[in-house]
């Protein structure tokens, strides 16, 4: 089998992956005339810390006398994250709801709705805190890990499960119970009108824990009452990949040795 070498540029940029196929026990790899590897055969070689403003030429040779020169490679790529700040959206939904809802007598409106917890709890209750605490891949789209990234612009969609904590704290249990039901109602009424339209409601669920905090040694006496609503949404998290390196133009079968195909990989000029 002849020496066959192909390459790809990491989407995050600045790194090149060489895929090496041969039946030799030893190989040598040079980059722009400088040796970067010499030793036992490895099928994959990762070259990192490369400049995106410089072109690189790789030459791979084996101990059988075969040599393969790759076309000039410029490891320029850009990974664009589709930032979807659902926590901020939830905070805006709750702030709008707090201005519109009519609270029963004895139930106070929250003094603020934000991501950060208050520094002084005594002066802040009741309050609502919203934050995203877990992002977990839920499903793998078909072909996600087998489709080569060769076009100048690519989209990598990932289906993720997002867990949000919506936390409230109160001075009496009646207010706590009202807020629990109110928070469940607010997040569930936002599912169809907003999150479904955004494609972020493939699945959803929630669970809410209510309790009391009273710890003298942590200065929370006489005690506070809390709700902790765990709200889960499943939807896409997209990554855009733009590159300026040359994709493979064509693969040519040039013959065979010992019934093993010999392939010539050409890049556009």
N, C-alpha and C positions, 0 to 999 in steps of 0.2 A: 504493500500500500504506500502511495506517495504521501508526501507531507501536504496537508490541507489546513489552511488557517483562515478563520473568519473573525470578524470583530463586531463589537457594538459599543456605543457610548452610553454611560450611565445617564439616565434622565436628569439626575440632580447636577450633572456637569462635572468636569474636571477629572474624570476617570474613564479608562478604556478597559474593556474586557476582551481578551484574546481567547478564542476557542481553537485548540490545537489538536489535530488528529494525525497520528503517525504510528508506525510500529517500531520506532527507535527507542532505546532506553535512555538516551541523553539528548538534550536540546539546548540551544543557545538562542537568546532573544536580545536584540539590540534595538535601541530607540535613538534615532538621529545620530547613529554612529557610535553610541555609547552602550556598552553591555549592561543590561539590567537583570539578566538571569542566565545562569549556566548551571546545569545539574540534571537530576533525574527528570524524566518526562512527566509533565503535568498537563492534564487536559484543559485546564482553565488557568489563565494568568490575569490577575487584576493589577493594573498600573494606575496609581492614584497620585494626587497632588499635582495635577497637570494644569497648565495655564490655558484658559479659554481663548486667549489671543494668539496662541502659537500653534503651528501645525507640526504633526509628528509622523515620522515614517518608521515603521517597524519591519525588521528583517528577522525571520525565524529560520533556523537551520537545525538539522539533526545530525546524529553521528553516522548516518548512512550516506551523507553527502547531499541530501536534498536541501533546498533553500526556497523560501517563499517571501516575497516582498509585498507588503500591503500598500495600497494607495495612501497618499497623505491624509491624515486624520486631524481634524480640529475639534476637540472635545467641548463644543459649545452647546449647552442645553439649558433650558429654563423650566423649573417646576413651579407651576402656578397653583396655589391652593384656593379652592372655591370656599372662601370663608363665609360661613353661615352662622351668625351669632344668635342662636335661638334663645339663649339666656336673656339677652337684651330685648328680644321680641316679647318674651314672657313678662319681663319687668314692665314694658310699656303696656301690655295687656292688663296687668294687675293695676298699674297706676290709673289707667283709664277706667277700670271697673270700680276702683275705690272712689273716684269722683262721681260716679253715676249711681252707685248702689245706695239704697236707703237702709241705714243700720238701725236695728231695734234699740229701744231705750236701754241704757246701761252698757251698750257695746260701743267701744271707741273705734274710730277709724285708725288705720295704721299711721304712725308718724312718718314712716318712709318705707319704700320698697326699693331694694338695691341688692347688689351682689355681696358687698362686704357686710360682715356682722358689725353691730355697733360697738364702740369702745366702752361706753357706759350704759349697761343694760338698764339700770334703774330709771334713767331719764328717757329711754327709747321705746319701751313697751307701750302699746303693741307695735310690732314691726314684722315685716315679711322679708326674708332673704331668699334669693333665687340664684342658683349656680349649677353648672354642668359638672358632674363629678366622674362619669364613666363614659368612654366611647369604645365600643366593641364591635368588631366586624361580625355581621350577622349572616350574610350570604355572600358567596363568591360567584360573580357573573360567569356565564359559560365562556371559556376561551380567554379569561382575563390574564392568566399566567402563560399562555401559549402564543398569543398574538404579538408579533414583533412590532416594536415602535420604530417605524421607518419613515413615516411621513413627517413633514415639517411641523404640523400641528396635530396633536393627539389628545384624546380625552380618556382618562382612566376613571371609570365610575366604581365606587365601592359602596356597598350597602352596609350601613352601620346602625347599631343600636345605641341611642343616646339616653343616658340616665340623668335626670335633673332632680335636684333636691329643692323643694320649696318649703322653707322653714318659717314658722311663726312662733312668737313668744308672748305670753299674756300674764296678767296678775290674778285672774280668776278663771275657774273652769268653765263657766257659762260662755265667756268670751272665746275661750279656746275651742269649745265645741262648735260655736257659730262659725268661726274662721275655718275649721276643718271642712265643714260642709260647703262653705263659700268657695274655698280654694279648689275643691274637687269640681264644683260647678263651673268655675271660671275656665279651668284647663280643658274640661270636656266640651264646653260649648265653643271652644276655639278650634276644635279638631276639624270639623267639616268646612267651615267658612274660610279658614286660613291655612292650616297645616296640610290639609288634603290638596288644596290648590297649589301649594308649594312642592308637592310630591313627598312630603315628610311624614306621611301618615300611612305607610304600608301596613304597619301594625302599631298598636299602642296599648298600654296598660298602666295601672297605677296601684300603689299600696300606701296607706297612710298610718303612721303610728302617732298616738297621742299619749302624753304622760306629764309627769311633774318633776321639776328639778328643785331639790332642797338640800344643799350641802353647806353647812356652816363654815367649814374650813376653806371653802372657795368663795366666801363672801356672797353667796346667793340666798342667804336667809332673808326673809321668811319663806322664800320659795317662789318659783315661777312655773307656769303651765305652758306646754309647747305642743305644736303639731310638726311632724316631719313627713311631708308628702313626697314620695318617690314616684316621679312621672317619667314614663319611658316612651320614646318615639323611635320608630325604625324608618329610615329613609336614606337617600343617596348622599354620599360625601364625594365630591368630584375633584379630580386633579387634572389640570391642563398641562400638557408637556409640549414645549416648542423646542425645536433643535435646528441647528445650521450645519450639521454634519451630513455627509453623503450617504444615502441609503444604498443597499445592494441593488444594482441595476439588473443583473441577470446571472443565472447559474448555468454553466455549460458542462455537460457530460462529455469529457474528452477521451474516454477510454476506460480500460479496467486492467487491473493487475491481480492475478490469482483470484479472479471472479469478484473482486472488490471494485466498485465504481471509483473512478478518479474524477474529481469535480474541480472545475476552474471557476472561482467566484470573481466577478468583475463589478467594479463600481463605476458610476457615471463619471465622465471626464468633463 
